[in-house]
Amino acid sequence: MQYKLDSYEITYQVQYGKRQKITMELSPEGLVTLKAPLKTPVLELEQFLQANKKVILRLYKNLENRVVISREKTYQEEEIFLYLGKACKLQDLLPSLPDTEEAIQNALYSFYTKQTKEITKERVAYYEKQIGVKSKSVTIVNSPKTWGTCNSNKELTFNYRLSMAAPAAIDYVVIHELCHLLHLNHDRSFWRKVGCYDPNYEKHQAYLAQFGAFMTI
């Protein structure tokens, strides 16, 4: 959902529940989460945003001073790429830069694929014990649409770009796919199971939706 505060278009999400009043959470990445009583009207939500305008705009103005990460890359040494949710210079990820853009892109693909493989295998092993499930395999793929998949043969796949995301978001994707070992669809039982191991999964979904477009090579 969106609401305009001065010259800023604020994107916010709402988590409804059995509560008495509206509260707000702001993430360092600029995600605005309102926790509201059931059936709270949109007008009341917008009035709450307006009443907290000063705090929200302070965050958005600070975000303007961040290092800019572009979707389209030029592969210059000082260019910024994401790794584990942090802005890193190209030369920090690839100490020895290849001569051509294609070669740099291939080297980045290899770097992120390797890191994602190592990270997801470790996190899968950890959460398998927590959830009480066992997957058959973990494969890293180049997928334009999904962060992860799980099939009926208990085979997991993860997008090679996942290591660009913040660790908490990586854990969410791992938990999501492992819970599919118990529930192959997205019914209420599935989401309750995900929520048991990641109570903030909606925030991590929103993070990936908002910043996934910048996780590119």
Secondary structure, 3 states (H helix, E strand, C coil): CEEEECCEEEEEEEEEECCCCCEEEECCCCCEEEEEECCCCHHHHHHHHHHCHHHHHHHHHHHCCCCCCCCCCCCCCCCEEEECCEEEEHHHHCCCCCCCHHHHHHHHHHHHHHHHHHHHHHHHHHHHHHHCCCCCEEEEECCCCCCEEECCCCEEEEEHHHHHCCHHHHHHHHHHHHHCCCCCCCCHHHHHHHHHHCCCHHHHHHHHHHHHHHCCC
